[in-house]
Amino acid sequence: MNMFNLEQEVLEWRQQMLTAGIRSLPLDELEQHLREEIEHHRRAGHSEVEAFAMAVQKIGSASALKNEFKKVDAGRFARFFRATGLAAGWLAAGWFLACGVHGLEFLWNFGNFSIQWNGYVGVSLLYLSVAQISFWFLAKARRHWTVGIVAFVVCSSLMVDAFSLLPPEPLGGHIWVRYTPSPWWFRDGCALWLTVPGFFFAWRQWQMRKQPENPVHTN
C-alpha cells in the first residue's frame, strides 16, 4: 500500500494547473492558498489525505480556475483600452479647442482686429463646439487615475494658454503695424473658451469626492 505523500500530491496538482494553462505567477499564489487550507483542515483534526482533498475542492478545478482567470484578464484589458481611449480623447479635445481658439485669433486678430465671416471661421467654431461637447462627456466618464493625470495636464495647459490671451496686444510693429488692441470681450471670450474644460474637470472631481459622503437611506 502506497503512503500518501503530501508534497508529491501538491506537485501533481500544480502540474495539472500548468497543463490547464494557468500561469506561474497566479499559480504560486494558489499553491500558497492551497497549503494554508491544508494546514487549516489538519489543525481541525483531519488527516493529510482529507485535508488535501478538502483544500483542492475549495480552491476549485483547473478548468474552473482557468475560466476565472480569463474573466479577470478580459476585464483588465477592457479597463486598459478604456483608459487609453479616454486619455486620447482628452488630448484630442484639447487639440481641437486650441485649434479653434487660435484659428479665430488668426482670422480675426492677425495684425489688427477685424471680424470677417467665412468658411474658415465656421470650421474654427465647429472645432470649439466639438471640443466643448467632448470635454463634457469626458469629464462625466468614470476613469482610471492615469486618465485623471492626463486630464489635469490638458486643463492646466489650456489655462496657461488662456491667461496668455488676456493682456492687450502691444501696439506698433515693423511688418504688421497694430494701431489698436483687440477688444476686451474678444480676448476674454477666447480665454473663457479655454478655461471651460478646467471647470468641467473640477466639477467632476468635486462630485467624485462628494459621493462617498452621501448617506444611504434605507426604509
Secondary structure as GFF3:
##gff-version 3
##sequence-region A 1 219
A	DSSP	alpha_helix	6	19	.	.	.	ID=ss1
A	DSSP	alpha_helix	24	43	.	.	.	ID=ss2
A	DSSP	alpha_helix	48	59	.	.	.	ID=ss3
A	DSSP	alpha_helix	62	109	.	.	.	ID=ss4
A	DSSP	alpha_helix	119	140	.	.	.	ID=ss5
A	DSSP	alpha_helix	145	165	.	.	.	ID=ss6
A	DSSP	alpha_helix	184	210	.	.	.	ID=ss7
A	DSSP	three_ten_helix	211	213	.	.	.	ID=ss8
###
